[in-house]
Amino acid sequence: MSDLRVAALSAAEAAEANDRFAKSEPQEVLKWGLERYGSRIALSSAFGAEDVALVDMLWRLDRKSRVFTLDTLRLPTETYQLMDLIKARYGTNLETYYPNLDTVAAMVKENGFNLFYRAVDFRKLCCGVRKVEPVERALKTVDAWITGLRRDQATTRANVGKVELDEAHPGLVKLNPLADWSSDQVWEYVRAYDIPYNELHDKNYPSIGCGPCTRAVLAGEDPRAGRWWWESDPNAKECGLHVSDPLKDVHITIGGIGKS
């Protein structure tokens, strides 16, 4: 991992790159990112189907490519099993970030283990502690990061670009190589290369997060209906990693996290 920063893209350069790769295959976007940023770019993986496809693509381009993940300490057993399978298959040096345990302990002491079921503010607080703060640490080691975001995953992701300036993390570039892919395309790739994937996908879990916050979806439901299913606003179903101010509506302060 290099400490040497790579010059940031201007808004015009990012727009030009996004236009250039608008019709490109994901591998072309990844190759460009690896050539430009080297060890200063990494894939953020939560080990969904999109992420394991990208792990495979990166491995085929550069077997030393970086992958980091967030262990919220509430992940399903199946996700941990998949992490081990991916590490064994690809020899990936998985960079794992954990939440600050003192902050988790303070949050749980004051609000309970399953605080997220009680109110949206509590859920955003938990996501902030367990996911947003650790990813902020991870992103201090990169100048660009890769995600598995797709435009048809949610209304909040409909305008995702393949190359874009990261509004949530000024100074960083975000690559979303699968932005224009469908779920079917992702699964075609996974099956074509026999890539290990989360067993929960076979049990009607199209989107997988923390264990307590994810359920299987019913026939005809939106693929993200199983995430924070007790919340009624589909436009609010983001953990905070891809929004500019994830805690802007949180009015509960704990351990220095949140806003009152």
VOVO-388038 format. One record per residue (C-alpha): residue in three letters; x negated, y, z negated; residue number from 1. Coordinates in pm, 1 decimal. Each point is the difference from the previous one (the first is absolute). Layout:
REM VOVO-388038
ala  X  Y  Z  NUM $
...
This chain:
REM VOVO-388038
met  0.0  0.0  0.0  1 $
ser  -147.9  331.4  105.3  2 $
asp  13.6  319.4  -204.1  3 $
leu  -47.5  207.7  315.5  4 $
arg  322.5  173.2  95.4  5 $
val  125.3  -1.9  357.1  6 $
ala  115.1  332.6  139.0  7 $
ala  374.5  45.5  -33.0  8 $
leu  218.7  18.5  308.1  9 $
ser  167.7  327.4  77.7  10 $
ala  374.9  1.5  53.4  11 $
ala  -59.2  32.9  373.8  12 $
glu  -246.2  -291.4  5.0  13 $
ala  239.1  -220.1  -196.5  14 $
ala  285.4  84.7  236.5  15 $
glu  -219.9  -72.3  301.8  16 $
ala  -104.7  -338.6  -144.1  17 $
asn  359.3  -86.1  -81.8  18 $
asp  105.7  82.0  355.7  19 $
arg  -289.7  -200.6  141.0  20 $
phe  99.3  -312.5  -191.9  21 $
ala  376.4  42.8  33.0  22 $
lys  31.9  -305.9  227.7  23 $
ser  -310.8  -181.8  -119.8  24 $
glu  -22.7  -337.5  -167.1  25 $
pro  -78.5  7.5  -373.6  26 $
gln  -349.9  -136.3  58.2  27 $
glu  -92.5  306.4  204.7  28 $
val  100.8  229.5  -285.8  29 $
leu  -195.4  -212.3  -248.3  30 $
lys  -309.2  -9.1  221.3  31 $
trp  5.0  378.9  30.6  32 $
gly  37.5  36.7  -376.5  33 $
leu  -285.0  -240.7  -75.8  34 $
glu  -231.3  166.7  252.7  35 $
arg  72.7  348.0  -131.3  36 $
tyr  11.5  -66.2  -374.7  37 $
gly  -203.6  -315.9  -58.3  38 $
ser  0.6  -88.1  -369.5  39 $
arg  197.5  317.7  -74.2  40 $
ile  322.3  -161.8  123.0  41 $
ala  195.6  -277.9  -172.1  42 $
leu  327.0  -187.6  33.3  43 $
ser  245.4  45.9  -285.2  44 $
ser  165.5  -338.8  -35.6  45 $
ala  300.8  -106.1  -206.3  46 $
phe  -9.6  -335.4  182.5  47 $
gly  323.0  27.9  191.1  48 $
ala  20.6  -150.0  348.0  49 $
glu  -127.4  323.0  158.1  50 $
asp  -298.9  9.6  -231.8  51 $
val  -116.4  -356.7  59.7  52 $
ala  27.4  60.7  374.8  53 $
leu  -223.6  305.8  -37.6  54 $
val  -246.2  -193.3  -218.3  55 $
asp  -35.1  -250.6  284.5  56 $
met  -37.8  270.3  266.3  57 $
leu  -266.9  180.1  -202.6  58 $
trp  -188.6  -322.6  -67.4  59 $
arg  -15.6  -69.4  371.6  60 $
leu  -145.2  347.6  61.0  61 $
asp  -234.7  28.0  -298.9  62 $
arg  -36.8  -270.0  -263.2  63 $
lys  -129.3  255.5  -248.2  64 $
ser  303.9  226.0  31.6  65 $
arg  135.6  121.2  -331.5  66 $
val  331.4  -100.7  -156.9  67 $
phe  131.3  132.4  -329.2  68 $
thr  311.1  -88.5  -194.1  69 $
leu  188.5  114.3  -308.8  70 $
asp  71.7  -252.5  -272.7  71 $
thr  285.3  158.5  -193.4  72 $
leu  -10.3  -288.6  -253.0  73 $
arg  362.6  -77.2  92.3  74 $
leu  -49.3  -172.8  336.4  75 $
pro  173.7  -328.0  85.0  76 $
thr  -204.5  -317.8  -43.5  77 $
glu  36.0  -61.5  374.5  78 $
thr  -184.4  324.3  72.8  79 $
tyr  -295.1  -99.1  -216.7  80 $
gln  -6.9  -339.0  172.9  81 $
leu  -13.7  173.4  336.5  82 $
met  -287.0  224.4  -111.6  83 $
asp  -205.6  -310.5  -77.2  84 $
leu  88.8  -157.0  335.4  85 $
ile  -98.9  313.1  193.2  86 $
lys  -330.0  31.1  -186.5  87 $
ala  -79.1  -365.6  73.0  88 $
arg  104.3  19.8  366.3  89 $
tyr  -181.0  320.2  93.1  90 $
gly  -270.9  35.3  -264.0  91 $
thr  145.8  339.0  -80.1  92 $
asn  -157.9  195.0  -284.0  93 $
leu  337.0  120.7  -124.4  94 $
glu  -36.6  329.0  -187.1  95 $
thr  262.3  -17.6  -275.6  96 $
tyr  120.7  304.2  -192.0  97 $
tyr  196.1  -24.1  -324.4  98 $
pro  207.6  257.6  -188.5  99 $
asn  -150.5  171.3  -302.1  100 $
leu  85.5  -241.4  -279.9  101 $
asp  22.3  270.2  -266.2  102 $
thr  254.1  188.0  208.9  103 $
val  197.4  -318.2  68.4  104 $
ala  1.9  -81.0  -372.2  105 $
ala  121.9  349.2  -89.9  106 $
met  272.8  -10.5  265.7  107 $
val  123.3  -341.1  -113.0  108 $
lys  -14.4  92.8  -368.5  109 $
glu  220.8  305.5  51.1  110 $
asn  229.5  -123.1  275.6  111 $
gly  -1.6  -381.4  2.3  112 $
phe  -137.5  -262.5  237.9  113 $
asn  286.0  29.2  252.4  114 $
leu  55.0  375.0  -19.9  115 $
phe  44.1  23.8  378.9  116 $
tyr  349.6  -150.0  -11.7  117 $
arg  130.4  285.5  -217.2  118 $
ala  -43.5  302.6  228.0  119 $
val  -171.3  111.6  320.0  120 $
asp  -231.0  225.6  -201.7  121 $
phe  -118.0  -296.7  -203.1  122 $
arg  -55.7  -204.0  315.6  123 $
lys  -203.4  278.5  157.6  124 $
leu  -197.4  31.0  -320.7  125 $
cys  -81.3  -371.0  2.4  126 $
cys  -100.5  13.0  366.9  127 $
gly  -213.7  303.1  -75.4  128 $
val  -184.2  -176.4  -279.5  129 $
arg  -33.6  -342.5  161.5  130 $
lys  -46.3  93.0  366.5  131 $
val  -54.5  367.0  80.3  132 $
glu  -278.9  71.9  -249.5  133 $
pro  -203.0  -311.5  93.6  134 $
val  27.9  72.8  371.9  135 $
glu  -122.4  354.0  -63.5  136 $
arg  -317.5  -156.6  -140.2  137 $
ala  -31.9  -232.4  297.4  138 $
leu  40.9  282.6  249.0  139 $
lys  -288.3  192.7  -154.1  140 $
thr  -227.6  -257.7  166.7  141 $
val  127.0  56.3  356.4  142 $
asp  54.1  267.2  262.2  143 $
ala  268.4  -200.4  179.0  144 $
trp  227.7  -285.6  -94.4  145 $
ile  207.8  -257.1  183.6  146 $
thr  355.6  -96.8  -87.7  147 $
gly  261.8  -243.1  128.0  148 $
leu  271.3  263.7  33.1  149 $
arg  248.0  -53.1  283.2  150 $
arg  259.5  247.6  126.3  151 $
asp  290.4  -241.6  -23.5  152 $
gln  -65.0  -94.2  -363.6  153 $
ala  193.1  290.8  -147.9  154 $
thr  146.9  339.8  85.0  155 $
thr  -285.3  160.6  -193.3  156 $
arg  -247.9  -157.9  244.5  157 $
ala  174.5  71.3  329.2  158 $
asn  -256.5  258.3  113.3  159 $
val  -319.0  -175.6  -106.3  160 $
gly  -289.0  62.2  239.0  161 $
lys  -277.8  -241.5  86.1  162 $
val  -257.3  264.2  -91.6  163 $
glu  101.1  278.9  -232.9  164 $
leu  -130.6  235.8  -261.2  165 $
asp  106.7  -125.6  -341.1  166 $
glu  223.8  269.3  -146.5  167 $
ala  12.5  -186.3  -330.8  168 $
his  -380.6  -4.7  -22.8  169 $
pro  -142.3  312.7  166.6  170 $
gly  -329.6  -56.0  177.7  171 $
leu  70.6  -364.1  80.1  172 $
val  110.0  -158.5  325.4  173 $
lys  255.8  -279.4  0.6  174 $
leu  10.7  -268.0  267.3  175 $
asn  323.9  -191.7  49.5  176 $
pro  -88.4  -239.2  285.4  177 $
leu  330.3  -190.1  -21.0  178 $
ala  217.0  311.9  3.9  179 $
asp  182.6  -97.2  319.5  180 $
trp  14.4  -374.6  -63.1  181 $
ser  316.3  -184.2  -96.1  182 $
ser  23.7  -258.9  -273.9  183 $
asp  22.1  -267.3  271.0  184 $
gln  -329.9  114.3  149.8  185 $
val  -168.6  -17.3  -339.0  186 $
trp  123.2  -354.9  -56.9  187 $
glu  -98.5  -107.1  350.7  188 $
tyr  -354.8  108.8  -79.4  189 $
val  -2.9  -166.0  -343.7  190 $
arg  118.4  -329.9  144.2  191 $
ala  -223.6  16.9  307.3  192 $
tyr  -310.6  14.0  -220.3  193 $
asp  138.6  -219.2  -281.1  194 $
ile  -63.2  274.5  -255.7  195 $
pro  86.1  -75.7  -364.7  196 $
tyr  301.4  200.1  -114.1  197 $
asn  206.1  49.7  -313.0  198 $
glu  230.0  -297.8  -65.9  199 $
leu  272.4  241.7  -110.1  200 $
his  48.4  101.6  363.0  201 $
asp  149.1  -346.0  57.7  202 $
lys  250.8  68.9  -278.5  203 $
asn  151.2  313.3  159.2  204 $
tyr  -244.9  251.8  -143.9  205 $
pro  -91.5  218.4  301.2  206 $
ser  -156.1  266.6  -224.0  207 $
ile  -190.8  -97.4  -313.9  208 $
gly  -114.5  222.8  -283.7  209 $
cys  -13.7  -55.2  -374.4  210 $
gly  187.1  -307.0  -122.5  211 $
pro  263.7  180.0  -209.7  212 $
cys  66.4  252.3  278.7  213 $
thr  46.8  -239.7  291.9  214 $
arg  276.9  -242.2  87.3  215 $
ala  99.6  -202.9  304.8  216 $
val  227.7  172.6  249.8  217 $
leu  336.6  -131.3  107.4  218 $
ala  104.9  -67.8  358.9  219 $
gly  60.2  329.2  178.5  220 $
glu  -174.0  214.2  -262.4  221 $
asp  -270.6  251.9  84.5  222 $
pro  -348.5  -155.7  -31.2  223 $
arg  -86.7  245.7  -280.6  224 $
ala  322.7  -64.0  -188.9  225 $
gly  -187.7  -232.6  -232.6  226 $
arg  -232.0  274.5  -122.0  227 $
trp  131.4  187.9  -305.4  228 $
trp  339.7  -143.6  89.9  229 $
trp  172.3  166.1  -296.1  230 $
glu  -66.2  347.5  147.5  231 $
ser  265.4  138.8  234.3  232 $
asp  -201.5  247.9  209.7  233 $
pro  -188.3  -181.4  280.2  234 $
asn  -196.2  314.7  80.2  235 $
ala  -156.3  -5.0  -347.4  236 $
lys  -132.5  -353.9  26.4  237 $
glu  -368.8  83.1  10.8  238 $
cys  -247.2  -77.2  -276.0  239 $
gly  -188.8  324.9  53.7  240 $
leu  -305.6  -115.8  194.8  241 $
his  117.7  163.4  321.9  242 $
val  170.1  316.9  -124.4  243 $
ser  -165.7  331.6  -73.6  244 $
asp  121.0  42.5  -358.9  245 $
pro  118.2  -333.2  -140.6  246 $
leu  79.6  137.8  -344.0  247 $
lys  167.3  324.5  99.9  248 $
asp  337.3  -109.4  -138.4  249 $
val  -128.9  -177.7  -309.0  250 $
his  91.0  174.0  -324.1  251 $
ile  -150.7  -254.3  -240.6  252 $
thr  -358.4  51.1  -113.0  253 $
ile  -205.7  -285.7  -134.7  254 $
gly  -374.6  -23.6  -38.2  255 $
gly  -46.1  303.7  221.4  256 $
ile  198.7  -153.8  285.2  257 $
gly  316.8  165.2  123.1  258 $
lys  140.0  350.0  -9.1  259 $
ser  229.9  161.4  -248.6  260 $
